């Protein structure tokens, strides 16, 4: 029988390396999710919770992150974004570019 702790650990999303372009994960809990090297180009993450999510090498070109929660500059600096990526209002694109490139 699973205990509540086991259920919590089992429910962490692991989609590393997956091809999920144009998927709509608005409002999803992506807490602790392993999204390493995921291809989520043009995906919709409006209001999704990214607390502790791993985005190393995640392709977020053209993704809509409007209202995303708990998304940090550090997480995004390890992802691949472009000018069409819609960032949450609290993320400064210039600061992110500086962090990612050091320039």
Backbone torsions as a table, in degrees:
resi	resn	phi	psi	omega
1	UNK	NA	135.0	179.5
2	UNK	-80.6	135.6	174.0
3	UNK	-91.1	163.8	-177.0
4	UNK	-57.3	-35.4	177.7
5	UNK	-62.8	-42.0	179.6
6	UNK	-64.8	-40.1	179.6
7	UNK	-63.4	-43.1	179.3
8	UNK	-60.8	-46.5	-179.6
9	UNK	-66.4	-37.1	-178.5
10	UNK	-72.2	-21.0	-175.1
11	UNK	-92.5	5.7	176.4
12	UNK	-74.3	126.5	-176.5
13	UNK	-70.8	131.0	175.8
14	UNK	-127.7	100.5	-180.0
15	UNK	-121.9	25.4	-177.0
16	UNK	-52.9	134.5	178.0
17	UNK	76.6	-0.5	-177.0
18	UNK	-74.8	155.1	176.3
19	UNK	-102.9	101.5	-176.1
20	UNK	-126.6	40.5	180.0
21	UNK	-59.2	143.2	175.6
22	UNK	60.4	15.9	176.8
23	UNK	-73.7	149.2	177.3
24	UNK	-108.4	107.2	178.0
25	UNK	-115.1	35.2	179.3
26	UNK	-57.7	131.6	177.6
27	UNK	73.7	3.3	-177.6
28	UNK	-71.5	149.9	172.0
29	UNK	-89.8	110.1	177.5
30	UNK	-109.3	25.0	-179.5
31	UNK	-59.1	122.6	177.9
32	UNK	71.6	5.9	-176.4
33	UNK	-63.3	143.4	173.9
34	UNK	-94.7	101.9	179.8
35	UNK	-114.0	25.9	179.4
36	UNK	-59.8	127.0	177.0
37	UNK	58.8	21.4	175.7
38	UNK	-72.4	143.6	174.7
39	UNK	-100.7	97.6	-178.5
40	UNK	-115.9	38.7	178.3
41	UNK	-60.1	134.5	178.4
42	UNK	62.0	18.4	177.3
43	UNK	-78.0	160.8	-179.5
44	UNK	-113.9	120.9	-178.9
45	UNK	-124.9	34.4	-177.2
46	UNK	-59.6	121.7	176.8
47	UNK	72.7	6.3	179.5
48	UNK	-69.6	150.0	-179.4
49	UNK	-99.8	114.3	-175.6
50	UNK	-102.4	16.7	-175.9
51	UNK	-56.2	119.7	177.0
52	UNK	73.2	5.4	179.6
53	UNK	-68.7	142.6	177.8
54	UNK	-97.4	119.2	-175.7
55	UNK	-116.5	20.8	-178.5
56	UNK	-58.2	115.9	178.9
57	UNK	74.2	7.0	179.0
58	UNK	-67.3	131.6	178.5
59	UNK	-90.3	111.3	-178.8
60	UNK	-119.0	30.8	178.4
61	UNK	-63.6	125.4	177.9
62	UNK	74.1	5.0	-179.2
63	UNK	-71.9	150.1	177.9
64	UNK	-104.3	108.3	-178.8
65	UNK	-107.8	23.0	-179.9
66	UNK	-54.2	126.8	176.4
67	UNK	69.8	10.6	178.2
68	UNK	-59.3	143.4	-177.2
69	UNK	-104.9	146.1	172.6
70	UNK	58.1	27.8	176.7
71	UNK	-93.4	129.2	-174.7
72	UNK	-110.2	160.8	174.2
73	UNK	-58.7	-40.4	-179.7
74	UNK	-61.1	-45.2	178.3
75	UNK	-59.5	-49.1	-177.1
76	UNK	-67.7	-27.6	179.5
77	UNK	-67.1	-17.6	178.4
78	UNK	-97.3	-3.0	179.6
79	UNK	-99.8	169.2	178.0
80	UNK	-108.3	114.1	180.0
81	UNK	-122.6	171.5	174.8
82	UNK	-140.8	-173.9	-177.0
83	UNK	-67.1	-17.8	179.3
84	UNK	-89.8	-8.4	176.7
85	UNK	-69.4	124.5	179.3
86	UNK	-91.8	114.0	-177.4
87	UNK	-91.3	155.9	174.0
88	UNK	-62.1	152.6	-176.7
89	UNK	-57.5	-28.1	-176.4
90	UNK	-84.4	-2.0	178.1
91	UNK	-99.7	124.5	178.4
92	UNK	-90.0	113.9	-176.8
93	UNK	-59.3	-41.2	-179.8
94	UNK	-64.2	-42.1	178.1
95	UNK	-64.6	-39.0	178.3
96	UNK	-64.1	-45.1	179.5
97	UNK	-61.9	-40.7	177.4
98	UNK	-62.8	-44.2	-179.5
99	UNK	-63.4	-41.4	-177.1
100	UNK	-72.1	-35.5	-174.2
101	UNK	-109.0	-20.6	-176.9
102	UNK	77.7	10.6	-178.9
103	UNK	-115.9	NA	NA
